[in-house]
Amino acid sequence: MDTFDHLWNTDTVWLNTAQYGIPPAPAHQALDQALHAWRTGTGDPLHWGRAVHDTRTNLAALVHAPAQDITLGAAVSQITGTLAASLPAGARVLVPQGEFSSLVLPWLSQADRGVTVRTAPLQHLAESVRPDTDLVAYSLV
């Protein structure tokens, strides 16, 4: 069986990936290269665009979705806020009980437009989707 232990080099056991993930070695190397390009003014916006395109394409293949349906952002709240503001008035959202507030609050903030949020236990989330459910939001962490 292949292991991925070589991708992380920490001085301790790390279990808090939901809040503070330790990057694997290739991600850290890519960050170092990007920071160097930024600091020295040698960054290439075309390279950044290709990286975004490749990331979107690879994720789409992984989850069997069209690449144009994949969006990328810096934070869950940033993307969720944009999606929440784009929901039609009166939309109904389903989230798991105990979900992170950064994923729930953007939907709740649309209450003045009639958007409602309903919760269900995570283990029953799929069976809680009803014909009147417009959107299901949950984190994989």
C-alpha positions as CSV (number, residue, x, y, z in Angstrom):
1,M,0.0,0.0,0.0
2,D,1.3,3.5,-0.9
3,T,1.6,5.9,1.9
4,F,1.8,9.6,1.7
5,D,3.9,10.2,4.9
6,H,6.7,11.7,2.9
7,L,4.6,14.6,1.9
8,W,4.5,16.1,5.4
9,N,7.3,17.0,7.7
10,T,6.2,18.1,11.1
11,D,7.9,18.1,14.4
12,T,4.7,16.8,16.2
13,V,1.5,15.0,15.6
14,W,-1.0,17.3,14.0
15,L,-4.7,16.6,14.2
16,N,-6.3,20.1,13.7
17,T,-6.6,20.1,9.9
18,A,-10.0,21.7,9.9
19,Q,-8.6,25.0,11.3
20,Y,-5.0,25.0,10.4
21,G,-3.9,22.5,7.8
22,I,-0.2,21.6,7.4
23,P,0.6,21.8,3.7
24,P,2.2,18.8,1.9
25,A,5.7,19.3,0.6
26,P,4.7,20.0,-3.0
27,A,2.2,22.7,-1.9
28,H,4.9,24.3,0.3
29,Q,7.4,24.3,-2.6
30,A,4.8,25.8,-4.9
31,L,4.1,28.5,-2.3
32,D,7.8,29.3,-1.9
33,Q,8.1,29.6,-5.7
34,A,5.1,31.9,-5.9
35,L,6.3,34.1,-3.0
36,H,9.8,34.4,-4.6
37,A,8.1,35.4,-7.9
38,W,6.0,38.0,-6.1
39,R,8.9,39.4,-4.1
40,T,11.2,39.7,-7.2
41,G,8.5,40.9,-9.6
42,T,9.0,37.9,-11.9
43,G,5.5,36.4,-11.5
44,D,3.7,35.5,-14.7
45,P,-0.1,36.1,-14.7
46,L,-0.4,33.6,-17.6
47,H,1.1,30.9,-15.4
48,W,-1.4,31.8,-12.7
49,G,-4.3,31.5,-15.2
50,R,-3.0,28.2,-16.4
51,A,-2.7,26.9,-12.8
52,V,-6.3,28.0,-12.1
53,H,-7.5,26.3,-15.3
54,D,-5.6,23.1,-14.5
55,T,-6.9,23.0,-10.9
56,R,-10.5,23.5,-12.1
57,T,-10.2,20.9,-14.8
58,N,-8.6,18.3,-12.4
59,L,-11.2,18.9,-9.7
60,A,-14.0,18.6,-12.2
61,A,-12.7,15.3,-13.4
62,L,-12.3,14.1,-9.8
63,V,-15.9,14.9,-8.9
64,H,-17.4,14.1,-12.4
65,A,-18.6,17.7,-13.0
66,P,-18.2,20.1,-15.9
67,A,-15.2,22.3,-15.3
68,Q,-17.3,25.5,-15.8
69,D,-19.3,24.5,-12.7
70,I,-16.2,24.6,-10.5
71,T,-15.3,27.8,-8.7
72,L,-12.2,28.6,-6.7
73,G,-11.8,31.1,-3.9
74,A,-9.7,32.0,-0.9
75,A,-12.2,31.1,1.8
76,V,-15.4,29.2,2.3
77,S,-17.2,32.4,3.5
78,Q,-16.1,34.3,0.4
79,I,-17.6,31.7,-2.0
80,T,-20.6,31.0,0.2
81,G,-21.5,34.6,0.6
82,T,-21.4,35.1,-3.2
83,L,-23.6,32.0,-3.7
84,A,-26.0,33.1,-1.0
85,A,-26.5,36.5,-2.5
86,S,-27.1,34.8,-5.9
87,L,-29.9,32.6,-4.6
88,P,-33.4,33.5,-5.7
89,A,-35.7,35.0,-3.1
90,G,-37.5,32.4,-1.1
91,A,-34.9,29.7,-1.7
92,R,-34.7,26.8,0.8
93,V,-31.3,25.7,2.0
94,L,-30.4,22.5,3.9
95,V,-27.3,22.2,6.1
96,P,-26.2,19.6,8.7
97,Q,-26.7,20.3,12.3
98,G,-23.6,21.7,13.9
99,E,-22.1,22.9,10.6
100,F,-19.4,25.6,10.7
101,S,-20.8,29.1,11.1
102,S,-18.7,30.3,8.1
103,L,-20.9,28.0,6.0
104,V,-24.2,28.7,7.6
105,L,-24.2,32.4,8.3
106,P,-24.1,33.6,4.7
107,W,-27.4,31.7,4.0
108,L,-29.0,33.0,7.2
109,S,-28.1,36.5,6.2
110,Q,-30.5,36.2,3.3
111,A,-33.5,35.8,5.5
112,D,-34.8,39.3,4.5
113,R,-35.2,37.9,1.0
114,G,-37.2,34.9,2.3
115,V,-34.3,32.5,2.1
116,T,-34.8,29.8,4.8
117,V,-32.3,27.4,6.3
118,R,-33.2,24.0,7.6
119,T,-30.9,21.6,9.5
120,A,-30.7,17.9,9.6
121,P,-28.4,15.4,11.4
122,L,-25.4,14.8,9.1
123,Q,-26.0,11.1,8.9
124,H,-29.5,11.8,7.6
125,L,-28.7,14.7,5.3
126,A,-29.2,12.9,2.0
127,E,-32.6,11.6,3.1
128,S,-33.6,15.0,4.3
129,V,-33.4,16.5,0.8
130,R,-37.0,17.2,-0.2
131,P,-38.5,18.3,-3.6
132,D,-38.6,21.9,-2.2
133,T,-34.9,21.9,-1.2
134,D,-33.1,24.3,-3.5
135,L,-29.6,23.9,-2.1
136,V,-27.6,21.6,0.2
137,A,-24.5,23.1,1.8
138,Y,-22.0,21.2,3.9
139,S,-18.3,21.0,4.5
140,L,-16.3,17.9,4.0
141,V,-14.1,18.6,7.0
